[in-house]
Amino acid sequence: MTIQSANQEQIAEMTRAAIDVIRPPGRATLISADHPLPEIARSATADAPELELFHFGFSICSQKVRTVLSELNVGFGSNQFAGPIEYENYTPAYVRLRLQSDVAKSAKLVSSYSGGSAVESEGFDPLVVPTLVDNRHGRVIADSKLICLYLARNFREHIDLLPRDIEPAIIEQIDRVDRTPHVAMLYGANPDCDTRPPELQARMPGIHQKKFRVIEAYIDQVRDEPDLVAAYRAKLEKEKAAETFVVDDAAMRSATAQAETLIRGLEDKLAETSGPWIFGERFTLADVVWGVSLIRLDYLGNAEFWGNAAGRPRVKSYFERALNRPSLVTGVLEWPGSGRRLPTT
Ligand SMILES: N[C@@H](CCC(=O)N[C@@H](CS)C(=O)NCC(=O)O)C(=O)O
């Protein structure tokens, strides 16, 4: 895409417009060490925080970023869209902002669907969360992997989540987690046994058609802005492919098998270390993304991947440690709307 780059002042204006989408304003809050959860409403008159995060509670990609911010002890403006029901993240104000990220300008737009969410394999989705704005430099950063790397590289004072000596190995783990077909396993059922929580299953009928309707209405609204029209059309194509994928038994069986294979790989990786974390004593970005991923798989009813019968004791105890890591408690387990772990019996 040839998107016209905005200057710092325009980015600030676009950021304000995207924050204005959030209704009621109680979902625009300020996060700090004293208030790690979204309790303190933004005042329209206060100075903009250095970092603004656009996200929603349930989004696994947002959970990764919130966990990183909590580890780094960095405050931020939390702009929590009501997605995935109201689709505030589909509004033109937000999409315009997201298109200002470097990755929007360099990656191809998303069009097909393989069940995952990595920009490398799926292309750039212009309508999703999370997006970070660094007000200090007027930079927009999209994509959870790129945001996590950006934060870890720019805020190393409190904890170094990306030690330089093991950076490539950490990124390899991030990519492995990104290959987990989390999106497919959320929207679609394992045809042999739908393990997803009943309240989640109940939300799925008609969900793609609702997305199509909202997207088509926005295409009509932005018809004079070719970049936006292209962005919405790409998303529509992706969601049409997703609708077919999640009811395709063979595709869903293979997605579930792929997730389990990645967990097997984690067991092998953990066998290489004396722990408690993937790279020994050091808690890194690899542990953030694996922690978030295991919590989501557990929520989706896939804890059997590391249950006693599966014989993956290292993943099992690693998961228990992750549940007690304060940043994962804040960024995922206690964050409103995150989707909670089901009680295990
Ligand atoms: N590559 C992106 C993918 C982001 C993504 O798929 N976000 C999901 C939530 S985890 C989303 O916003 N879904 C809403 C939708 O597509 O309607 C990233 O890692 O940030």
Ligand as a Chemical Component Dictionary entry (heavy atoms), coordinates in Angstrom:
data_LIG
# 
_chem_comp.id                   LIG 
_chem_comp.type                 NON-POLYMER 
_chem_comp.pdbx_formal_charge   0 
_chem_comp.three_letter_code    LIG 
# 
loop_
_chem_comp_atom.comp_id 
_chem_comp_atom.atom_id 
_chem_comp_atom.alt_atom_id 
_chem_comp_atom.type_symbol 
_chem_comp_atom.charge 
_chem_comp_atom.model_Cartn_x 
_chem_comp_atom.model_Cartn_y 
_chem_comp_atom.model_Cartn_z 
_chem_comp_atom.pdbx_ordinal 
LIG N1  N1  N 0 -0.805  -9.979  13.927 1  
LIG C1  C1  C 0 -1.681  -9.293  14.840 2  
LIG C2  C2  C 0 -2.992  -10.025 14.977 3  
LIG C3  C3  C 0 -3.954  -9.323  15.874 4  
LIG C4  C4  C 0 -5.279  -10.049 16.015 5  
LIG O1  O1  O 0 -5.558  -11.049 15.345 6  
LIG N2  N2  N 0 -6.103  -9.504  16.926 7  
LIG C5  C5  C 0 -7.387  -10.099 17.232 8  
LIG C6  C6  C 0 -7.483  -10.356 18.715 9  
LIG S1  S1  S 0 -6.126  -11.331 19.313 10 
LIG C7  C7  C 0 -8.513  -9.128  16.899 11 
LIG O2  O2  O 0 -8.397  -7.944  17.083 12 
LIG N3  N3  N 0 -9.630  -9.685  16.411 13 
LIG C8  C8  C 0 -10.822 -8.945  16.136 14 
LIG C9  C9  C 0 -11.353 -9.194  14.757 15 
LIG O3  O3  O 0 -10.613 -9.640  13.879 16 
LIG O4  O4  O 0 -12.516 -8.940  14.559 17 
LIG C10 C10 C 0 -1.018  -9.177  16.205 18 
LIG O5  O5  O 0 -0.303  -10.091 16.629 19 
LIG O6  O6  O 0 -1.187  -8.129  16.830 20 
# 
loop_
_chem_comp_bond.comp_id 
_chem_comp_bond.atom_id_1 
_chem_comp_bond.atom_id_2 
_chem_comp_bond.value_order 
_chem_comp_bond.pdbx_ordinal 
LIG N1  C1  SING 1  
LIG C1  C2  SING 2  
LIG C1  C10 SING 3  
LIG C2  C3  SING 4  
LIG C3  C4  SING 5  
LIG C4  O1  DOUB 6  
LIG C4  N2  SING 7  
LIG N2  C5  SING 8  
LIG C5  C6  SING 9  
LIG C5  C7  SING 10 
LIG C6  S1  SING 11 
LIG C7  O2  DOUB 12 
LIG C7  N3  SING 13 
LIG N3  C8  SING 14 
LIG C8  C9  SING 15 
LIG C9  O3  DOUB 16 
LIG C9  O4  SING 17 
LIG C10 O5  DOUB 18 
LIG C10 O6  SING 19 
# 
